[in-house]
Structures are given as C-alpha cells and as structure tokens.
Amino acid sequence: MRCPGQDMQYWKPGSIFEVACPRCGRPVEFFQDDAARTCVGCGLRFVNPRLDFGCAAWCPHAAQCLGTLPEGLAERRRELFKERVAAAVKRRYGRDFGRIGRAARVARLAERLGRDERADLAVVLSAALLHEIGGPDPAAEARRLLEGLGADPALAGRAAAAVARFRDAAPGDPPEVRVLHDAWRLSCRGEAGGDGGPPAAGAALLTAAGRGAALESEPPHP
C-alpha cells in the first residue's frame, strides 16, 4: 500500500510550492514529498521546510520512501528517535529519578563519543538510555521495549546486544558497544556508587574519543 501523502491523487492546492533559496533568494520549486532540492541558481541543496518528518522517525522504509536524507533531516530523525526512547524510559522508571538521571548522563556522553567515533547514533542512544533497564534478561527487555515502540528489529537487536555486552566490552567489539562502555565509565567518574560502574581511567577506555574526554576532565596539575 502506498502512503497517501506520497500519492499525487490525494494532493491539494499548495502541495507543489516555491521556497526562496536561503543563499541567493531564487525561487525553488518543491513537491510536498521532496526531502530536499538543489537551487539551479547557486547550487545550494537545502531541505524541504514543510516536510512532515514524523513517520520517517521510526519507519524502517524511510530511505526507500524519501531517498537519501540530507544531514539536516537525518539529525531531526535522530532527535525524534531519542525523544521517543527517553519518554519510554521515564515511564518505565517512574519516580526513580536517580536512574533516569544516570540514563540521561550516559546518553549525553554516548552521543558525543559516538559522533567522534562515527558509530550508529540510533543504536548508541537507545542502548545508552536503556543501559540500566534491569530485569532477569536486560538485553531481552531492551529489545522488547524498542520493538514495542515500532523500532526496526535489526536496530533493536544491535541495541540489545550493546546493553548485554557494554560492561565487559573489549577492543574488538563493535564501535557502538565500545562507545557505550566508555560513556558509562566516564559517567561514573567521581560518583560514589553510581550505577555500579568503576571510575574512568584512560587505559580502561576503548575509544580515542573516550580517552580524550577523560583527559579533558582531569584536574589541572599544580
């Protein structure tokens, strides 16, 4: 079944419109389902300012439907993804604000390290937010939660694998696992207890980004 928003028989006046190029001001024609267009005047490629990106935030067929996403829209997709997982985590943890805070700290660090390490940020962020999910089988719980939200099963599986492995991660593990491991260690640095993780040490970190972050946070030598 074709998405009605992509089928021109359902389009209305205004479904084809012009937008002024943000660089040169020349009118650029958009169809409502265009992810981006290139200005013929100056060559700038820019995103469709009216594109409703909600369905693409989780749909595993977004790439086939919309084509290759420009970085601006890819970033928005990641933000929508993160917000949906974060909301589910808050519902699950209830009034356990310490646990929610630790999940948020690890996620912030993991996002920073993941960018530097060119890891899959969707996997990194979902695993970081769920790294304390608990239960008899935390990886299975993480997978179940993500798939319940409609996440692609392959993504949910990789995030679940990171949840299962990050505490005992090794240099040969996938970058998403190593990024989560380092974010967890860095978040525990200086905490009394935290989520049971050891303090960060440069030698124990598995990514260049993690070791760099550890050096930045060290107090200056007298």
N, C-alpha and C positions, 0 to 999 in steps of 0.2 A: 504494500500500500504506500502510495506517495504522500508525503507530508503536504496537507492543503496549502500551507504557507509557501511551498515551493512550486505549486501548480498554478500556472498563469490564468487558468479559467476562473480561479477564485479571487484574482486580484481586483482591486478597486482603483478609482482615480487617485493618484498620488503614490501608487505602487512603483511607478517609474518617476524619478525626480532628479533634480540637479542640485549639486552642492559646490560651493565655491572652493577651489583648491586653497588649502591653508598657506601655500607658499607663494603662488603667483596670482591667485584670485580668479583664474579662468574657470568657467562652469564645467563640471564633470558630471556626466550622466550616470546614475546608479539605478539598477533594478533592486527591489526591496530585499532580494536574497543574495545580493553580491556581498562577499566578505570584504572586498577591497577593490579599488580601481586605480589605474595609473593616469595621471594628468598628461594629456598629449602636449600641453604647453611647456611644462618644465620637467616632466619625467618623474615627479613625486608620486609614490604609491602610498595611499592612505586608506584607512579603514572606513567602512560604511557607518556614519554616525547614527543611523536609525536601525541598525541591525539588532533584532531581538535575539540575544545570545543565550537565553535561559535554557532552551532544550539542549544546546550543544555542551552545556557544562558537564553533563553526565553521559550523553548518548555515545555508545561505542562506535556509531556510524557517522559521527560528526565530520570526519575528514572526507568521507565519500560524498556527504551531502553538501558541504560548504567548500571543499577543496582545502588546499594548504592554508592554514590560518596565519595571518600576519602576527608579528610578535605582540602587538597591542591587544589583539583579541585572545591570543594564547595566554597572555598574562591575566586577562579578565577571567578566562576559563579556570585558571588555577585558583584565583581568588574565590570564585563561586564554589569550586570543589572544596577548598579548605574551610569555607564558612559552613558548608553543609555537614562536613565531618565534625567540625568543632561543636556545632549545635547538638549533634547526636551524642557526642562525648559528654557534654554538660547535662543532657537529660539522663544519661546512664549514671553519672557520678553523683547526681543530685546535689546535696549540700556538703559534699566532701570537697571543700574549696582548696585544701592543700593539694589534693590530687589533680584538680582542674588546673591550679597554678603551675604545678610541675609539668603537666602535659603541654601547657602553653609555652613555658620556657624552653622545653626541649624542641618544640616545633619551631620556635623563632630561630634558635641556633641551627637546627637542621636545615631550615630553608636557606640560611646564609651559607652554610658549608656546602649544601647541595648545589647551589648556583656555581660556586667556585669549582666544585668537582665535576660539574656537568652531569650530575645524577638526574634521574627521573623525579622531578619535584612532586608529582602527584603521588608516587609511591612513598617518597620520603616524608611528605607532610602527613599522609594518612597513617603511616606507621608511627611517626613521632607522636601524633595526638593519641594514638591507641597503645602506646608502649607500656602503660600501666593498667591495661584493661582487666587483668586478673582472670579468675575462673580456673577450673581444672585444666583447661587447654586454651591458654591465651591466644595462640595463633588462630585456632578454630573460631574463637569468639570474635576476633578482629575480622576474619573473613566473613563471618555471618553478618556482622553489623554492616560492613561495606556493601555486601551483595544485597542486603535488605534495603539499603538506600538506592539501589539501582546501579552501583558501580560495575564496570566491566569485570567479568570473572578473572581475567588474566591479571588485571591490576590488583584486584582484591587478593589474589593468590601471592603475588610478589610482596605486597604489604604485609600479609600474614607471615610470610617467610622471614621478613625483616624483624617482625615482632618476636618470632621464635628464636632468632639467632643473634640479635644485636649484642647481648651481654657477653657472649663468648666469641665475638667476631674475630676473624683472622685476616691477615693481609690479602689473602686470595679471594675473599668474599666479594660479592657484587658491590659497586660503589654505594648503593642505597643502604646496605647493611652497615658498611663502614662509616658512612655519614651519620647514621642514627647512633651507632656506638659512640662516636666522638662527641656528638651533641649531648648525649646522656652523660658521659663523663664530665664534660665541661660544665653542664648544668649543676652537677653535684659538687663542683669545686667550692670548697669553703662552707658547704652546708653541713650541719650536724645531723647526720642520718639521711636526709633527703628521701629518695626512693630506694635506698639500699645500695646505691652505686658508690664506687670508690672515688676519691679525688682524682682530678685530671693530672696527668703527668705527660710531658711531651713524648717520652719514649713509649708510653702505652697507647698513644693515639695512632690511628691508622690512616689518616689523610693529611696531606700537606696543608689543607685549609684548617683542619683541626689543630695542628701543631702551631700554625701561625696565630690562630685565635688564642691559644694558650699563652704564647709569648706576649701578645698584646695585653693580656690581663694580668701579667706578673707585675708585682710592685717594683718600682724603680730601685736599683741598687744604691745604697748610700755612697 
